[in-house]
Structure formats: structure tokens, C-alpha cells
């Protein structure tokens, strides 16, 4: 039955109460106590530490080096974050995080930027000591965590303790794309995971298409970031005038993505993630075009689920073209959702009751901007 309690699984994504077990058992030590609001339904927010390093270039440490060793090799300056500082756009910074990991041998971590981070085009990735790939803490990882931060469109003010990325914990190997698609389609039959604009179940819960026609009747279907905008202080909420930073995009059949520009667009489909699943949008898939459609692609359990006013919540897409101008058309498939099981149903789910910012969103900018009608 949809929404019914399910038997705990031996493998899958950790739920919130299991993350707290890791914290209480000393598996996630931190330089300051971990706050209740850091632990989300199936992920944990990570906090910036008191110092940052401007470096010459992005890097991975590789199997033979720590991140600190690479910072000594590539670092340009050390920056104090305790009283706040400015990260200039197109510059690369590495920040040691407050949290560290001491994972069990069969547990790994996977990170992604938070939604607000992605909507401001702040390219943020997790790095680990001896790491050979971004956004991953391998099984049994024991050591420090770092965030690589590159503001690509806006210059931003940051300070110690801010949360720009989040980490999931996984026991066992995540499902392959084909396995995930099969899983999603099976669950979609019993409890729809995606809806069409008219609130009927979508034909396919895996593929996500772009809305350029304005199916909700809105005169604006997206935003393009202005090239020379003022500073954004990430601590301010509902503060900035969107017109200073964004150009509205009217409904059309197609738009041409400029490689130098950043766009906020929205999906035609509305996503509904039940409490026993988590979902992730594939950030860059060359099979559907030379562009990236999502920086912050994780959907917590409960996203768009069980709403009274409508069925599901639109996915907001952070879009950049790669290298060359690229045409996208209304209704074009631009990404796919990957579904994973949770080991247990979390003791809290995404939504306004836990302070989630984007549960009932349509086309929505980050929380730093004043809400538009």
C-alpha cells in the first residue's frame, strides 16, 4: 500500500535516525556540536570551517596525497572565515569542513550541493584525502572533509558555519542507471513518482522535460543571470531584488543557451518522492545534449509528496551549456531521475514542517531573493 510501513533493508541510503546513530557513535566527529537542523530526512548538511584557501586550480589529491599537501603546493592565500569574507566569482577556494568521517568498512558517502547553492551557480564539490573522484567518500573512509567552492556567476559573502553541501550515507553499491529506472517504474505503478501538469500520473517517472511554454500560465518560464550583478551575502534571506540579478525569460518554443550564461528553468513534470525512496537528477548526461541541467540534484524523501494543493513539486533546473551554444525546445527531455531505496523510513520527511525551503515551488530563485508574484 502507498505510504505503508516497510521492512528495514540491509542495504541502501541511510535515513535520518541512522545518521544520528553514526553521529552518536563517534563516526562523524565535528569541531562544533552537530545541530538538529543539519540532519535532513536522508542526508546531512556540512559546515564550512574557520579558514579557506584560494588555490590556483581545481584538483583531486589522488591516491598518494592528502588535500592539505595539495593546498601547500597550489595555495595562493589563506582566508579567515570567522568574521566573514568575499569569494570572488571564477576563483577556486578550498575549505576544510567542520565535520570529519570515521565510516564503517561497508558504508560510503555521496555528496552534492544544497539547492540554494546550485541556484546561485556556486560550483561546490566534496574532496577527501587520497581521493580519486569528487563528491565521494569511499567505503570505510576515515579522515577530513573539504569543499571546493567556485562561484561562477555571482560574487558571494560567506562565513564559518555556512552549509553549502550535504552528504548521504550508503550501505552497499548504489543501483546502476538501468536498475534504478526499473525500480522507479515499478514504484510509480503503486504510488506515482511524477505527475503531468494536469495532476495525472506522468507516463514515465524517469525522464524529466523542460517547460518553456509556461504550462502553469505564468508570463515567465525562466531567468537568465545578469553578467555584472552586486554582491550576494548568503546569510540574507528574502532580501535581494531579483531584477538586479536576473533577466526574466518569456514563454517560447525554444531558447538558445549561451555557454557564458547561467539559467534557472523548470520541469514540466512534478516530482513526488515517497518516504521510502530518495531520488537524484543526473547532473550532466551527454546522451540528451551538451549541457548541464542540475548542480543540486538530490531530492529528499517527502519532496513533493502528500501535498493537498497539488500533486508533486516541479524540479527547478540550474542550466549551463557546455562549450557551444545549444538549442533546447519546449518539452525536450533534459535529464533523468535515479531512484534509491532507503534502509528505513526516516523519522522526518522533507517539507515545511522541518523548514524546507522549496517544497511547494514552481519556478523559484534561491531563498536570498525576494519572492516574486
N, C-alpha and C positions, 0 to 999 in steps of 0.2 A: 504493500500500500504506500502511496506517496506520503513522505514525511514520517513514516513509521520508524520506530527504533530498529536499529540494525545491529547484528552481532559484531563485536570488535574484530578487526583484521590483524593479522600478524605483520603485514607489510602495507606501506602506503605513507601518506602525508600525516604528520603529527597534528593533532587537534590542540586547542588552546590549553586544556588541562594537562596534556602530555608535555607541552613546552614548559609549563610551570614545574612539572616533575624534574625536568632537566635542570631548571634554574635552582630549585631547592636542593638537588643532589650535588651541586657544585659543577655541573657540566657546562654552565655558561657563567663564568666569573665576570665581574664588571668592576670598574673603578669607582662607580657610584651605584647605590641600590637601584635595581630594576623596578620601574614603576608599573602599576597595574595597566595603564593605558598603552604601554608598549606591546603587550601581548594581544594580538588580534586573533580572530577565530582559527586561523591555520598558519600564522606567521608571526614574526617578532620584529618590531622596529629596532633599528640600530642607531646609536647616537654618536655624533661627532665628538672626538676628544678635544683636549685643550690646545692642540697645536696642529698646524698644517704645514705642508711643504710644497712650494712651487717647484715643479720639475720641468726639465727641457722637453720631455716627450712621454707619451704613454708607454707602459712597459708591462711585461709579465716577468716575474723573477726567475722562472724556470726551476728545474729540479735541484739545482746546486746552490741556490742563493735565497736569502731572506729579502723581504721588502725593504727593511732598514738598510741592507747592503746596497740595494739598487738606489735608494734615496741618496745615500752618500756619494754614489757615482754620478747621478743625474740631477741632484738637487741644485736649485738656484738660490733659494732663500727660505728661512723658517719664519712662520707667521703665528702670532699669538691669537687664539680664537676666544680667549676667556672674556674679553670685553667687546668682541665682535670685530669683523674685518670685511673687506670687499674682495670678492672673487671676480676678476675681470673676465669678460667673455673671450672665448677661444684660447684661454690659458689652461694648463693642466695642473691640477693640485692633487696631492695625496694626503689623506687624513687618517691617522690611526684612530680606530673607534674605541669607545669605552668598553664594549663587550669583547670577550675572547671566547674561545671554544675548547672544550675537552670532551670530544664526542666519543660515544661508544663505537666499537670497531665496525658495527653494521649500520651506522647512521651517518648520512651525509647531509649537506646543506646546499640550498639553491637560493640565490638572491635575485632581487630585481628592484628598480627604483620605485618609490611610492608614487601614487597617482599625481600628487601635486608636483613632484619633482619632474615627472615626464611632461606635464602640461606647460612647464616653464622651459622646456628644452634644455634641462640641466642633465647632461650625459653623465650618469653615475653608475659605477661598476664596483663590485666587491673584488678584492685581491687578497690572497693568502700567501703566507711564506711557502716557498718551494712550489708555488702554483704554476700550472701549465695552461690554465684556462681561466677566464674571467667568470664571475658570478657563481663559482662553485667552491664549496668546502668539501674535500674528498672524505670518504668514509674514514672514521676514526681520527679526523683532523684535531690536532692539539696545538694551539698557538694563537697569535694575534690576528685581528681582522683589520683591514684597511679599506677605505673608499677612495677610488679615483673619481674626481669630480671635474667636469669640463662644462662650464656654462657656454652654450653655443649661440644663443640669441640675445639674452639679457645679462647685463652685469648685475650681480646679486650680493646682498649683505647677509653674512652668515655668522653664527657664533656657536660656541661649545654647547653640546647637548641637543642640537637640532637633529631631526630624524629625516634623512633623505632616502634611505633604502631600507628594505626589510628582508628577512631570511626565513625560509621554510626549512623544515627538517623532515627527512625522508628515510624510512627504513626499507631497504630493498631497491631494486633497479626501477626507475620510472618507466612507464609503458612507452613503447615505440609509437610513432605517429599513427600507423595503421591500427594498432591495438587500441590506442586512445579513441580513434574515430569510431571503431566498433563499439567500444564501451559507451561513448556518448550517445550513439544512435539507439542502443539498447535501452538506456535510461530515459531517453527522450520519449519513447513509446509509453512509458508508465507515468512520467511526470515531466512535461515539456521543459526543455532546457533553453529554448529560444522561441520567440514569437515574432510573427509578422506585424507590421504597423497597425493592422486591424484587430490585434489581440488573438488571432488564431494561431495555433502552433505552426512554427516555421517548417518548411519542407525538409530542411536539413539543419541540425544544431551545430554542425562543424564549421561550415563556411560562413564568413561574415562579408557583407557587401556594403558599399558606400552610399550614403544618401546625399545626393546633390540637388534633387528636385524639391526637397522640402516637404516630405510626406506628412508632417505634422501641421502644415500650413504656415510655418514660420517664414518671414521675409529674409531671414539669414540662415544659411546652411553651414557656415564655417567662418573661420577667421585666419587671416594671414598676419604674422608678426611684423611690426614695423622695424626697419633696419636700425634706426637710431633712437632708441627709447630711453627713458630715465632709468635710474637705479631701482631695483626691487628689493625691499627688505623682506626676507622670508618670514619674519616674525609677525608681520602685519596681516590681518585677516579682514576681508571685506573693506578694503581701504582704497585701492587704486582705481582711477577712472579707466575703463577698458579702451576708450577712444584714444588715449595717449600711447597705447601699446599695440593695438590691433586694428586691422582693416577688415570690416565685415565682407563676407562673400555672399552675393545673392544667389537664389536658385538658378540652376543652369543644367544643360545636358552633360557638360564636361568642363573640366578645368585643366590647365597645363601647370604641372608642378615645376617650379624653378629650383634648381639644385641649391641655390643660395638662400632659399626661403624656408620658413617653418610654418606649418598649417595645423589648425585644430579643426577636425571634421568629426562626423558622427556616423554610426552604422544605421542601416535600415532596420536590421533585426534588433530585438530587445532580448537581453540575456537574463536568464533566471537560473541561478546556481543553488541547488538544494543543499541542505546542511551536511549531507554525507559525501559531497564532492567538492573539489576545487577545480578551477579552470585557469588556463593561461593562454593568451593570444600569442601566436608565433610572431616575433618581432620583425623578422626580415625573411621573406620567402621568395627567392628568385623565380620560382615557378609561376608566380602571379604578377610579377613586374619588378622593375628596378627601383624600388622604393622601400622605405621602412615605415610601417604603419603603427607601431606601438613601442614606446620605451618602457612603460609601466604596465606590463601585460598580465598581472596576476589578479584574479577575481576570487575573493574570499568566499567561503561558504555563506550563503544567505544573500549574496549580491543579487538584487532584483527579484528576490524570492518572496512569495507570500504578500505582495502588495495589494492593498484594497482598491486604490485608484486605477491601477492598470496592471497589466501582466508583463513583468520583466522591466529591465532598465537598459537604455541604449548604451552601447560602448562608445566612449569618446576616444578618438584616434589621433595620436600625435604623429604627423606625417612629414617625412623628408624624402625627396628624390635623391637617387644616387647618381652622381657624375653628370648626367644629361637631363634635359627637360623631358618630362614624361606626362602623357595624357591619361587621366582617369575619367571614366564616364559614370553617370548615374547608374546604380545597380551593379557595378562591376565588383566581382569578388576580389577582396583585397587582403584577406587573411583567413586563418583557421584557428579554431579553439582546440586546445589539448586538455582533456579531462583526466583527473586523477582521483582515486578514492582516498578518503580519509580513513585512518585506522579506527577512529572513534568519532561519533557525532560530537562536535565541540559544545562546551557548556555555554557559549555565547556565539551569536552569528552576526554577520555584517548587517548594519542598519543604523537608524537614527538613535536607537536605544543605547548604543555604545559610542555614539558621537561620530559615526561615519559620515564623511562629507558629501558623498556622491551617490547615495542610494537611489534617489528619485530623479536623477539628472536627465536632461535632454542634452542639447549642445551646451556645454558648460566649460568655462575657463577655470583656472585654478582658484583656490579659495582666497588668494591675495586680492582679487579683483572684486569690485562691487558687482552685485548681481544685476543682470540686465532683464528687462521685462520679457 
